[in-house]
Amino acid sequence: MKVTFFRSLVAAFAAVSLVASGAALADVDLSKSKVSAISKQMNVPTEGVFKKFAAQIKFDPANAAQGSAQLSIDIASFDLGDKMYNDQVAGKDWFDAKTYPQATFVSSAIAPAGGTKYNVTGKLTIKGKAETVTVPVTITQSGATQTFDGVLPIKRSVFNVGTGEWKDTSVVADDVQIKFHIVATK
């Protein structure tokens, strides 16, 4: 049950995965966008969704290196579908949302990886711990709409998510996948 908190961590990481969009800042459609964290508790996959996040994206496929992405996730908005679990994940043993209310990702480089795929490198910060990560992102364009999809695998232990009795990864796995689907218009 407390194990589900680690998904929150993963979801926060997923936000990091966001890649830049549009030559100018793009408007992110939060109603069509989603950031989630997928983890395993007793080897059973569990997914939680971050209900509140903000993103600033600038991306032009003809000039990818000049793109940028910034994502900020409201950690307390992590939803596992049960208030008791949500409260546990927001608590000190997991995300400690009162002390660390946001997880962030700020890109530093975007590089083409073939076709519609790009590698977005940047700083992911969760619980005050910043790590450089590279997120593989697939970008689809339809008219003025750009869609950014990706999955960023992280280890919750690197970000000190799951302390005390939850530091042990035998019940809640250390591996978390941050999954994102971001829809933006230029």
C-alpha positions as CSV (number, residue, x, y, z in Angstrom):
1,M,0.0,0.0,0.0
2,K,2.7,2.4,0.9
3,V,4.5,0.8,-1.9
4,T,2.4,2.7,-4.4
5,F,4.2,5.9,-3.4
6,F,7.2,5.0,-5.4
7,R,4.9,5.3,-8.5
8,S,4.6,8.9,-7.6
9,L,8.3,9.2,-7.9
10,V,8.3,7.5,-11.2
11,A,5.6,9.8,-12.5
12,A,7.6,12.8,-11.5
13,F,10.4,11.4,-13.6
14,A,8.1,10.9,-16.4
15,A,7.5,14.6,-16.5
16,V,11.2,15.0,-17.0
17,S,10.9,13.0,-20.1
18,L,9.0,15.8,-21.8
19,V,10.8,17.0,-24.9
20,A,10.7,20.5,-26.4
21,S,8.1,21.6,-28.9
22,G,7.5,24.4,-31.5
23,A,9.8,27.2,-32.7
24,A,8.0,29.4,-30.2
25,L,6.7,28.3,-26.8
26,A,3.9,25.8,-27.4
27,D,0.6,25.7,-25.5
28,V,0.4,22.5,-23.7
29,D,-3.2,21.0,-23.6
30,L,-3.3,19.6,-20.0
31,S,-6.7,18.0,-20.7
32,K,-5.1,15.7,-23.3
33,S,-1.7,15.3,-21.6
34,K,-0.7,12.7,-19.0
35,V,2.2,12.0,-16.7
36,S,2.3,8.8,-14.8
37,A,4.6,6.5,-12.8
38,I,4.6,2.8,-13.1
39,S,6.2,0.6,-10.5
40,K,5.9,-2.9,-9.1
41,Q,4.6,-3.8,-5.7
42,M,5.2,-7.4,-4.8
43,N,5.9,-7.9,-8.6
44,V,2.5,-6.5,-9.6
45,P,2.6,-3.4,-11.9
46,T,0.9,-0.3,-10.4
47,E,0.3,3.0,-12.1
48,G,-0.3,6.4,-10.5
49,V,-1.1,9.6,-12.3
50,F,0.0,13.2,-11.6
51,K,-3.1,15.3,-11.7
52,K,-1.3,18.7,-11.7
53,F,1.7,19.7,-13.7
54,A,2.9,22.5,-15.9
55,A,5.1,22.4,-19.0
56,Q,6.8,24.9,-21.2
57,I,7.9,23.4,-24.5
58,K,9.7,24.9,-27.5
59,F,10.6,22.6,-30.4
60,D,11.1,22.8,-34.2
61,P,12.2,19.5,-35.8
62,A,14.3,21.5,-38.3
63,N,16.3,23.0,-35.4
64,A,16.0,20.5,-32.6
65,A,19.2,21.6,-30.8
66,Q,17.5,25.0,-30.2
67,G,14.5,23.4,-28.5
68,S,13.8,23.3,-24.8
69,A,11.5,21.7,-22.3
70,Q,10.6,22.5,-18.7
71,L,8.3,20.5,-16.5
72,S,7.0,21.0,-13.0
73,I,4.9,18.4,-11.2
74,D,2.8,19.0,-8.1
75,I,3.9,15.9,-6.1
76,A,0.8,16.1,-3.8
77,S,-1.4,15.6,-6.9
78,F,-0.2,12.0,-7.4
79,D,-3.3,9.7,-7.6
80,L,-3.3,6.0,-7.1
81,G,-7.0,5.9,-7.0
82,D,-7.3,5.6,-3.2
83,K,-7.1,8.5,-0.7
84,M,-5.2,6.4,1.9
85,Y,-2.5,5.4,-0.6
86,N,-2.3,9.0,-1.9
87,D,-1.7,10.3,1.6
88,Q,0.9,7.7,2.3
89,V,2.8,8.5,-0.9
90,A,2.7,12.2,-0.2
91,G,4.1,11.5,3.3
92,K,7.6,11.7,4.7
93,D,8.4,8.0,4.0
94,W,7.9,8.5,0.2
95,F,7.7,11.9,-1.5
96,D,7.6,14.1,1.5
97,A,5.3,16.5,-0.5
98,K,5.3,19.2,2.3
99,T,9.0,19.6,2.2
100,Y,9.5,18.9,-1.5
101,P,6.2,20.0,-3.2
102,Q,7.5,19.8,-6.8
103,A,9.5,17.6,-9.0
104,T,11.1,19.3,-12.0
105,F,12.8,18.5,-15.3
106,V,14.7,21.2,-17.2
107,S,16.3,20.2,-20.6
108,S,19.9,21.0,-21.5
109,A,20.1,19.4,-24.9
110,I,17.9,17.8,-27.6
111,A,19.5,15.5,-30.2
112,P,17.9,13.7,-33.2
113,A,17.8,9.9,-32.8
114,G,16.4,9.0,-36.2
115,G,13.0,9.6,-37.8
116,T,10.6,11.1,-35.2
117,K,12.8,10.1,-32.3
118,Y,14.9,12.4,-30.1
119,N,17.0,12.1,-27.0
120,V,16.3,14.9,-24.5
121,T,18.9,15.4,-21.8
122,G,18.4,17.5,-18.7
123,K,18.2,17.7,-14.9
124,L,15.5,15.7,-13.2
125,T,14.9,16.9,-9.6
126,I,12.9,14.8,-7.1
127,K,13.0,15.4,-3.3
128,G,15.7,18.0,-3.8
129,K,18.0,15.5,-5.5
130,A,19.0,16.5,-9.1
131,E,20.3,13.9,-11.6
132,T,21.2,14.3,-15.3
133,V,18.9,12.0,-17.4
134,T,18.4,11.3,-21.1
135,V,14.9,10.6,-22.1
136,P,14.0,9.0,-25.5
137,V,11.0,10.9,-26.9
138,T,8.9,10.2,-30.0
139,I,7.4,13.4,-31.5
140,T,4.4,13.2,-33.8
141,Q,3.1,16.3,-35.7
142,S,-0.4,16.8,-37.1
143,G,-1.0,20.3,-38.3
144,A,-0.1,22.7,-35.5
145,T,-0.3,19.9,-32.9
146,Q,2.8,18.2,-31.6
147,T,2.6,15.1,-29.4
148,F,5.5,14.0,-27.2
149,D,5.6,10.4,-26.0
150,G,8.2,8.6,-23.9
151,V,9.1,6.5,-21.0
152,L,12.0,7.3,-18.6
153,P,13.2,4.4,-16.4
154,I,14.6,5.6,-13.1
155,K,15.6,4.1,-9.7
156,R,13.5,5.5,-6.8
157,S,16.5,4.9,-4.5
158,V,18.6,7.5,-6.4
159,F,16.0,10.1,-5.4
160,N,15.5,8.9,-1.8
161,V,11.9,7.9,-2.5
162,G,11.0,5.2,0.0
163,T,12.8,5.7,3.4
164,G,12.7,3.8,6.6
165,E,11.0,0.4,6.2
166,W,10.3,1.3,2.5
167,K,14.0,1.7,1.6
168,D,14.0,-2.1,1.1
169,T,13.2,-2.9,-2.6
170,S,11.9,-6.4,-2.0
171,V,8.3,-5.3,-1.6
172,V,8.3,-2.1,-3.8
173,A,10.7,-2.4,-6.7
174,D,13.5,0.1,-7.1
175,D,12.7,0.4,-10.9
176,V,10.1,3.0,-11.8
177,Q,9.0,4.1,-15.3
178,I,7.9,7.6,-15.8
179,K,5.5,7.6,-18.7
180,F,4.3,10.8,-20.5
181,H,2.0,11.8,-23.3
182,I,2.2,15.6,-23.9
183,V,0.0,17.3,-26.4
184,A,0.9,20.9,-27.5
185,T,0.0,23.4,-30.2
186,K,2.1,26.0,-31.7
